[in-house]
């Protein structure tokens, strides 16, 4: 959401200064608010930018989280999820790379006097499109890797289930023969198997 030229509200201090916004931004009170609210906001964005080099893609959905964008005066979803996988801080990076945010950020910095405290404020607020394109490529690679790992995990689970079934069948067979032995029928069973063997050799 872009600033209105007729709106004298200070988005950082949260009120309409009686002296007007242009004079208000030079007050000690406003500069203190910039340091207490806006600079920590920039610091959080710096932390999020670390995801540009190594995106975090996780399996399934993660708990929803939001942040307040001062330049746009709106709440933004931090993460992106399609139900099967989630991109940590993907929503934040997509937002600060948007054209609307870039326009709002530029006007915000000019009207709220943040350059007095942080001269690189605008470059920290806005993500260049080239960086976003590179980031999306890495996200695609991370997603494919996650899917491959999921497939291998399913295959390993299938093998483990088969082995467990085999062991269970072997254990049941051992219990059967033990029961036969304990009941004194071992000789009868052995004889029956011997007869079957003779029949098989005769057939051959």
Helices and strands as residue ranges (DSSP letters): E 9-10, E 15-16, H 21-24, H 28-33, I 34-38, H 39-48, G 49-52, E 57-59, E 66-69, E 74-77, E 80-81, E 85-87, H 90-96, H 99-111, G 114-116, H 121-125, H 129-182, H 186-203
